[in-house]
Amino acid sequence: MNACVLHAVGDLRFESLKTPMPRKGEVLLRVAACGVCGSDLPRVFSKGTYSFPMIPGHEFAGVVENTGPEVDSAWIGRRVAVFPLIPCRRCAPCAVGAYAQCQDYDYLGSRSNGAFAEFVCVPEWNLLPVPGDVSLEEAALAEPAAVAVHALRRAGLDIGDTVLIFGAGPIGLMLGKWAEAWGASKVMLVDIDREKLRFAKKLGFLHLLDARDADVPQWVMNKTGRGADVVIEGSGSSAAFEQSMACARPFGAVVLMGNPAGPMTLSQNAYWAILRKELRVLGTWNSSYTDLPRNEWTLALEAMESGKLDVTPLITHRTGLDGLPALLAMMQARTVFFNKVMFVNPQCPATGVNG
C-alpha cells in the first residue's frame, strides 16, 4: 500500500509499505478520507509522534476490507467512521465510560499507525457504521464534530443562548454550526486572521470580529446587552483566555478547549471576573464514546444524516496521498489559506454496505 510515513520531525515521506494484516479483534479498513487536524502540524513539524516511523492521521472513515480473528465477517464492505482513541478498558475512568481520560490508552495516528495511508488496522470496538445518506468525507469529520459538540455539552448550551467563539478555524466553525443547529440565538466568532473571518462569512456567519479592530468585550456587550451565555476559547492564546472572562455574562459558562503553544496567563481583573460573576470555567478534552448519557459520535453522524449539521463546506482542500506532504508543508508555512484539508483515496469505493 501507499502511505505518508513520518520518519522524524519534519521528515514525512510518501512511500510504499506492506499492507498490514488485522490481528484478533481488528478489521482492515480501506481509508476513503482522512482530515488533517490542527494537531497534525506540530506532530509532523515540531513535536513528533511517540515513536518513529509512524503514519499520522486520526480523522478518518472508510470501508471494511477484511476482518481478523474473532471479528464478524458481516463487517466486510460496510462504511464506517473510526474513534481513534483505543482505551485500555481496565482503568477507573474506563470503568465509567470516560475513555478520553483513560490512563493507559493507544491512539491511531500518534501512538499507532493512522490513516494517512490506503489501509489501516482498527479494533472492531472503534467502528461506527455510517448512515446511508452520509458521505465518507463527511464521516471523516465525525471526530472534530464530536469534539466540538462535547465542548458545547460541557457548557450546558440551551436554546436561545448567545455563544461567543474565540478562533474561526475548523473547530471554531464546527462549534458555530453546532450552536446554530442547537438553537443558539446568536453565534459570534472572533479571530485575528481576516481570511478565516472572510471564509466564515461565506459560510453564513453574521457576527464576526477581527480582535485587532475593536474592544472585544465591548463588542460582545453591544451584541448581547449582558455578555455571552457561553464562551468557547478555542484559539489557545492568552489574549483570548483573558478576554473570555470579560465577555461572559454573570453566571455564564467559559469552556477552554484551545491547545496552547506556550504558557497561559490570566490577569487579576480576569480572575476577579470569575469570582464576581460566579462563572463556570470548564475544561474539555476529546469526546464521549459511551451510549450513556450520549455517544457524541453517533450524535454527530445522525446530525449529518438529518441535514442539521452540514460539514462539507468546511473542506477547502482535497489531495491524494502523494500530494499530502507538500500540502502539509504549505499549511505549516501558511503560504496558502486553508480550513479543513483532507486526503481522499480515489481507490476506495464511494459506497459500501450502509450502516
C-alpha positions as a Python dict, from the first residue, in 0.01 Angstrom:
ca = {
    (1, 'M'): (0, 0, 0),
    (2, 'N'): (97, 367, -25),
    (3, 'A'): (127, 578, 288),
    (4, 'C'): (274, 900, 424),
    (5, 'V'): (523, 797, 689),
    (6, 'L'): (680, 1026, 949),
    (7, 'H'): (1041, 913, 998),
    (8, 'A'): (1149, 1206, 1218),
    (9, 'V'): (1031, 1557, 1299),
    (10, 'G'): (982, 1731, 964),
    (11, 'D'): (1053, 1414, 763),
    (12, 'L'): (722, 1298, 616),
    (13, 'R'): (765, 1068, 316),
    (14, 'F'): (523, 926, 61),
    (15, 'E'): (627, 563, 19),
    (16, 'S'): (517, 207, -42),
    (17, 'L'): (470, -31, 252),
    (18, 'K'): (341, -381, 308),
    (19, 'T'): (-36, -376, 367),
    (20, 'P'): (-97, -457, 736),
    (21, 'M'): (-280, -769, 849),
    (22, 'P'): (-563, -735, 1103),
    (23, 'R'): (-499, -908, 1434),
    (24, 'K'): (-755, -1064, 1666),
    (25, 'G'): (-1042, -822, 1723),
    (26, 'E'): (-937, -592, 1436),
    (27, 'V'): (-1052, -512, 1085),
    (28, 'L'): (-854, -397, 785),
    (29, 'L'): (-1001, -66, 672),
    (30, 'R'): (-958, 80, 325),
    (31, 'V'): (-933, 451, 402),
    (32, 'A'): (-1170, 667, 200),
    (33, 'A'): (-1090, 1006, 352),
    (34, 'C'): (-878, 1144, 634),
    (35, 'G'): (-881, 1502, 755),
    (36, 'V'): (-574, 1694, 864),
    (37, 'C'): (-622, 1803, 1225),
    (38, 'G'): (-462, 2118, 1366),
    (39, 'S'): (-267, 1888, 1598),
    (40, 'D'): (-114, 1709, 1297),
    (41, 'L'): (100, 2011, 1203),
    (42, 'P'): (303, 2025, 1528),
    (43, 'R'): (302, 1644, 1532),
    (44, 'V'): (475, 1640, 1192),
    (45, 'F'): (689, 1955, 1209),
    (46, 'S'): (783, 2020, 1572),
    (47, 'K'): (669, 1772, 1838),
    (48, 'G'): (687, 1441, 1657),
    (49, 'T'): (495, 1124, 1738),
    (50, 'Y'): (557, 884, 2025),
    (51, 'S'): (785, 668, 1810),
    (52, 'F'): (923, 657, 1456),
    (53, 'P'): (848, 563, 1189),
    (54, 'M'): (477, 641, 1229),
    (55, 'I'): (182, 701, 995),
    (56, 'P'): (-15, 1005, 1119),
    (57, 'G'): (-386, 1073, 1063),
    (58, 'H'): (-676, 1022, 1305),
    (59, 'E'): (-984, 1188, 1146),
    (60, 'F'): (-1095, 920, 903),
    (61, 'A'): (-1359, 693, 757),
    (62, 'G'): (-1358, 412, 505),
    (63, 'V'): (-1482, 70, 402),
    (64, 'V'): (-1401, -253, 585),
    (65, 'E'): (-1184, -463, 354),
    (66, 'N'): (-1125, -768, 571),
    (67, 'T'): (-1159, -894, 927),
    (68, 'G'): (-917, -1053, 1169),
    (69, 'P'): (-984, -1348, 1401),
    (70, 'E'): (-1291, -1325, 1624),
    (71, 'V'): (-1450, -1044, 1419),
    (72, 'D'): (-1784, -1095, 1244),
    (73, 'S'): (-1725, -1109, 868),
    (74, 'A'): (-2052, -916, 821),
    (75, 'W'): (-1840, -603, 869),
    (76, 'I'): (-1678, -658, 528),
    (77, 'G'): (-1798, -393, 282),
    (78, 'R'): (-1952, -172, 549),
    (79, 'R'): (-1884, 201, 555),
    (80, 'V'): (-1754, 313, 893),
    (81, 'A'): (-1614, 607, 1086),
    (82, 'V'): (-1345, 538, 1343),
    (83, 'F'): (-1299, 654, 1702),
    (84, 'P'): (-917, 687, 1705),
    (85, 'L'): (-859, 654, 2079),
    (86, 'I'): (-802, 294, 2189),
    (87, 'P'): (-866, 279, 2565),
    (88, 'C'): (-735, 8, 2793),
    (89, 'R'): (-1091, -53, 2926),
    (90, 'R'): (-935, -160, 3259),
    (91, 'C'): (-861, 164, 3447),
    (92, 'A'): (-1102, 359, 3669),
    (93, 'P'): (-1200, 620, 3406),
    (94, 'C'): (-1270, 344, 3153),
    (95, 'A'): (-1488, 166, 3409),
    (96, 'V'): (-1730, 461, 3399),
    (97, 'G'): (-1704, 513, 3022),
    (98, 'A'): (-1468, 814, 3044),
    (99, 'Y'): (-1247, 675, 2770),
    (100, 'A'): (-1090, 1012, 2687),
    (101, 'Q'): (-941, 1010, 3037),
    (102, 'C'): (-802, 656, 3004),
    (103, 'Q'): (-477, 616, 3195),
    (104, 'D'): (-317, 371, 2950),
    (105, 'Y'): (-452, 441, 2603),
    (106, 'D'): (-330, 392, 2249),
    (107, 'Y'): (-411, 639, 1971),
    (108, 'L'): (-424, 591, 1597),
    (109, 'G'): (-204, 841, 1419),
    (110, 'S'): (29, 927, 1707),
    (111, 'R'): (98, 613, 1913),
    (112, 'S'): (-2, 356, 1648),
    (113, 'N'): (-18, 389, 1271),
    (114, 'G'): (-303, 606, 1149),
    (115, 'A'): (-486, 685, 828),
    (116, 'F'): (-252, 885, 606),
    (117, 'A'): (-247, 555, 419),
    (118, 'E'): (-456, 343, 186),
    (119, 'F'): (-518, 86, 462),
    (120, 'V'): (-514, 85, 841),
    (121, 'C'): (-597, -180, 1102),
    (122, 'V'): (-863, -76, 1351),
    (123, 'P'): (-1020, -251, 1652),
    (124, 'E'): (-1377, -359, 1589),
    (125, 'W'): (-1481, -177, 1910),
    (126, 'N'): (-1381, 157, 1750),
    (127, 'L'): (-1604, 124, 1442),
    (128, 'L'): (-1922, 327, 1388),
    (129, 'P'): (-2148, 237, 1093),
    (130, 'V'): (-2203, 537, 865),
    (131, 'P'): (-2569, 616, 785),
    (132, 'G'): (-2661, 573, 422),
    (133, 'D'): (-2705, 942, 335),
    (134, 'V'): (-2371, 1048, 487),
    (135, 'S'): (-2069, 1055, 256),
    (136, 'L'): (-1739, 910, 370),
    (137, 'E'): (-1582, 1256, 350),
    (138, 'E'): (-1847, 1380, 592),
    (139, 'A'): (-1796, 1074, 813),
    (140, 'A'): (-1423, 1154, 830),
    (141, 'L'): (-1526, 1477, 1002),
    (142, 'A'): (-1714, 1293, 1275),
    (143, 'E'): (-1408, 1327, 1501),
    (144, 'P'): (-1390, 1710, 1504),
    (145, 'A'): (-1771, 1723, 1507),
    (146, 'A'): (-1779, 1508, 1820),
    (147, 'V'): (-1504, 1715, 1984),
    (148, 'A'): (-1699, 2034, 1913),
    (149, 'V'): (-2034, 1908, 2038),
    (150, 'H'): (-1865, 1776, 2353),
    (151, 'A'): (-1744, 2129, 2434),
    (152, 'L'): (-2093, 2273, 2391),
    (153, 'R'): (-2248, 1997, 2601),
    (154, 'R'): (-1992, 2069, 2873),
    (155, 'A'): (-2117, 2428, 2872),
    (156, 'G'): (-2480, 2322, 2904),
    (157, 'L'): (-2583, 2515, 2593),
    (158, 'D'): (-2954, 2597, 2590),
    (159, 'I'): (-3196, 2709, 2319),
    (160, 'G'): (-3177, 3086, 2277),
    (161, 'D'): (-2828, 3120, 2425),
    (162, 'T'): (-2575, 3361, 2282),
    (163, 'V'): (-2244, 3193, 2201),
    (164, 'L'): (-1904, 3356, 2160),
    (165, 'I'): (-1624, 3155, 1998),
    (166, 'F'): (-1261, 3262, 2001),
    (167, 'G'): (-1098, 3109, 1694),
    (168, 'A'): (-1252, 3079, 1346),
    (169, 'G'): (-1058, 2775, 1230),
    (170, 'P'): (-1211, 2434, 1155),
    (171, 'I'): (-1313, 2360, 1515),
    (172, 'G'): (-1442, 2714, 1572),
    (173, 'L'): (-1660, 2692, 1262),
    (174, 'M'): (-1777, 2344, 1363),
    (175, 'L'): (-1871, 2485, 1705),
    (176, 'G'): (-2063, 2764, 1535),
    (177, 'K'): (-2253, 2522, 1311),
    (178, 'W'): (-2345, 2304, 1608),
    (179, 'A'): (-2457, 2606, 1813),
    (180, 'E'): (-2683, 2726, 1530),
    (181, 'A'): (-2830, 2378, 1487),
    (182, 'W'): (-2886, 2362, 1863),
    (183, 'G'): (-3094, 2681, 1862),
    (184, 'A'): (-2847, 2946, 1974),
    (185, 'S'): (-2994, 3290, 1919),
    (186, 'K'): (-2662, 3445, 1819),
    (187, 'V'): (-2323, 3296, 1729),
    (188, 'M'): (-2027, 3536, 1745),
    (189, 'L'): (-1683, 3449, 1608),
    (190, 'V'): (-1362, 3635, 1693),
    (191, 'D'): (-1022, 3588, 1529),
    (192, 'I'): (-719, 3789, 1419),
    (193, 'D'): (-698, 3625, 1076),
    (194, 'R'): (-903, 3816, 819),
    (195, 'E'): (-901, 3524, 573),
    (196, 'K'): (-1060, 3298, 832),
    (197, 'L'): (-1325, 3559, 905),
    (198, 'R'): (-1395, 3604, 534),
    (199, 'F'): (-1437, 3229, 499),
    (200, 'A'): (-1673, 3224, 799),
    (201, 'K'): (-1880, 3496, 632),
    (202, 'K'): (-1907, 3283, 317),
    (203, 'L'): (-2046, 3004, 534),
    (204, 'G'): (-2322, 3237, 653),
    (205, 'F'): (-2197, 3351, 994),
    (206, 'L'): (-2312, 3706, 1060),
    (207, 'H'): (-2141, 3822, 1379),
    (208, 'L'): (-1770, 3835, 1309),
    (209, 'L'): (-1491, 4045, 1458),
    (210, 'D'): (-1122, 4093, 1396),
    (211, 'A'): (-998, 4130, 1753),
    (212, 'R'): (-743, 4388, 1637),
    (213, 'D'): (-1018, 4624, 1520),
    (214, 'A'): (-1227, 4672, 1835),
    (215, 'D'): (-1257, 4613, 2207),
    (216, 'V'): (-1388, 4256, 2214),
    (217, 'P'): (-1578, 4269, 2549),
    (218, 'Q'): (-1747, 4593, 2447),
    (219, 'W'): (-1840, 4447, 2107),
    (220, 'V'): (-1994, 4144, 2281),
    (221, 'M'): (-2181, 4368, 2525),
    (222, 'N'): (-2320, 4570, 2235),
    (223, 'K'): (-2435, 4249, 2067),
    (224, 'T'): (-2590, 4088, 2375),
    (225, 'G'): (-2665, 4356, 2632),
    (226, 'R'): (-2521, 4147, 2916),
    (227, 'G'): (-2237, 3930, 2787),
    (228, 'A'): (-2238, 3590, 2617),
    (229, 'D'): (-2417, 3298, 2779),
    (230, 'V'): (-2147, 3060, 2656),
    (231, 'V'): (-1788, 3147, 2568),
    (232, 'I'): (-1564, 2893, 2397),
    (233, 'E'): (-1192, 2967, 2400),
    (234, 'G'): (-1078, 2767, 2100),
    (235, 'S'): (-761, 2952, 2000),
    (236, 'G'): (-520, 2861, 2279),
    (237, 'S'): (-398, 3220, 2315),
    (238, 'S'): (-350, 3411, 2640),
    (239, 'A'): (-529, 3715, 2498),
    (240, 'A'): (-843, 3513, 2422),
    (241, 'F'): (-815, 3335, 2758),
    (242, 'E'): (-812, 3675, 2927),
    (243, 'Q'): (-1097, 3820, 2722),
    (244, 'S'): (-1318, 3514, 2770),
    (245, 'M'): (-1379, 3604, 3134),
    (246, 'A'): (-1467, 3964, 3046),
    (247, 'C'): (-1706, 3859, 2768),
    (248, 'A'): (-1913, 3608, 2967),
    (249, 'R'): (-2233, 3720, 3136),
    (250, 'P'): (-2279, 3677, 3512),
    (251, 'F'): (-2329, 3305, 3591),
    (252, 'G'): (-2222, 3222, 3234),
    (253, 'A'): (-2001, 2937, 3116),
    (254, 'V'): (-1649, 2957, 2975),
    (255, 'V'): (-1515, 2641, 2811),
    (256, 'L'): (-1141, 2610, 2750),
    (257, 'M'): (-1051, 2391, 2453),
    (258, 'G'): (-775, 2575, 2264),
    (259, 'N'): (-442, 2392, 2254),
    (260, 'P'): (-184, 2644, 2382),
    (261, 'A'): (154, 2678, 2212),
    (262, 'G'): (312, 2827, 2526),
    (263, 'P'): (237, 2947, 2882),
    (264, 'M'): (-108, 3089, 2950),
    (265, 'T'): (-152, 3390, 3177),
    (266, 'L'): (-453, 3546, 3348),
    (267, 'S'): (-468, 3893, 3495),
    (268, 'Q'): (-604, 3980, 3836),
    (269, 'N'): (-904, 4150, 3676),
    (270, 'A'): (-990, 3839, 3475),
    (271, 'Y'): (-958, 3626, 3786),
    (272, 'W'): (-1187, 3866, 3972),
    (273, 'A'): (-1439, 3834, 3686),
    (274, 'I'): (-1454, 3459, 3752),
    (275, 'L'): (-1524, 3526, 4118),
    (276, 'R'): (-1764, 3818, 4092),
    (277, 'K'): (-1966, 3677, 3803),
    (278, 'E'): (-1956, 3328, 3955),
    (279, 'L'): (-1853, 3191, 3618),
    (280, 'R'): (-1837, 2822, 3539),
    (281, 'V'): (-1492, 2770, 3387),
    (282, 'L'): (-1472, 2424, 3229),
    (283, 'G'): (-1210, 2218, 3054),
    (284, 'T'): (-1296, 1991, 2763),
    (285, 'W'): (-1099, 1704, 2616),
    (286, 'N'): (-1188, 1485, 2321),
    (287, 'S'): (-1545, 1349, 2320),
    (288, 'S'): (-1784, 1095, 2468),
    (289, 'Y'): (-1786, 746, 2315),
    (290, 'T'): (-2033, 582, 2551),
    (291, 'D'): (-2405, 536, 2498),
    (292, 'L'): (-2497, 678, 2839),
    (293, 'P'): (-2572, 959, 2863),
    (294, 'R'): (-2490, 1019, 2495),
    (295, 'N'): (-2248, 887, 2235),
    (296, 'E'): (-2139, 1209, 2071),
    (297, 'W'): (-2002, 1027, 1765),
    (298, 'T'): (-2343, 879, 1696),
    (299, 'L'): (-2495, 1221, 1762),
    (300, 'A'): (-2261, 1377, 1503),
    (301, 'L'): (-2337, 1118, 1235),
    (302, 'E'): (-2712, 1144, 1298),
    (303, 'A'): (-2694, 1525, 1271),
    (304, 'M'): (-2511, 1491, 939),
    (305, 'E'): (-2770, 1242, 812),
    (306, 'S'): (-3062, 1469, 906),
    (307, 'G'): (-2901, 1774, 748),
    (308, 'K'): (-2880, 1962, 1077),
    (309, 'L'): (-2501, 1962, 1055),
    (310, 'D'): (-2357, 2040, 711),
    (311, 'V'): (-1980, 1988, 730),
    (312, 'T'): (-1886, 1954, 361),
    (313, 'P'): (-1847, 2333, 307),
    (314, 'L'): (-1570, 2332, 570),
    (315, 'I'): (-1342, 2138, 332),
    (316, 'T'): (-1119, 2372, 131),
    (317, 'H'): (-856, 2130, 1),
    (318, 'R'): (-858, 1768, -115),
    (319, 'T'): (-547, 1578, -213),
    (320, 'G'): (-419, 1231, -284),
    (321, 'L'): (-156, 1075, -60),
    (322, 'D'): (126, 1170, -297),
    (323, 'G'): (39, 1539, -266),
    (324, 'L'): (-15, 1538, 110),
    (325, 'P'): (345, 1607, 229),
    (326, 'A'): (374, 1917, 9),
    (327, 'L'): (31, 2043, 116),
    (328, 'L'): (116, 1994, 483),
    (329, 'A'): (437, 2193, 429),
    (330, 'M'): (235, 2477, 274),
    (331, 'M'): (-5, 2467, 569),
    (332, 'Q'): (287, 2487, 811),
    (333, 'A'): (441, 2779, 621),
    (334, 'R'): (97, 2944, 584),
    (335, 'T'): (160, 3010, 216),
    (336, 'V'): (-198, 2910, 134),
    (337, 'F'): (-530, 2976, 306),
    (338, 'F'): (-695, 2658, 427),
    (339, 'N'): (-971, 2546, 655),
    (340, 'K'): (-1020, 2169, 652),
    (341, 'V'): (-768, 1980, 441),
    (342, 'M'): (-848, 1620, 352),
    (343, 'F'): (-668, 1325, 200),
    (344, 'V'): (-914, 1146, -30),
    (345, 'N'): (-841, 796, -158),
    (346, 'P'): (-967, 751, -516),
    (347, 'Q'): (-915, 374, -481),
    (348, 'C'): (-1182, 347, -210),
    (349, 'P'): (-1539, 296, -336),
    (350, 'A'): (-1767, 583, -253),
    (351, 'T'): (-2033, 342, -137),
    (352, 'G'): (-2043, 19, 57),
    (353, 'V'): (-2294, -163, 271),
    (354, 'N'): (-2484, 107, 456),
    (355, 'G'): (-2463, 113, 833),
}
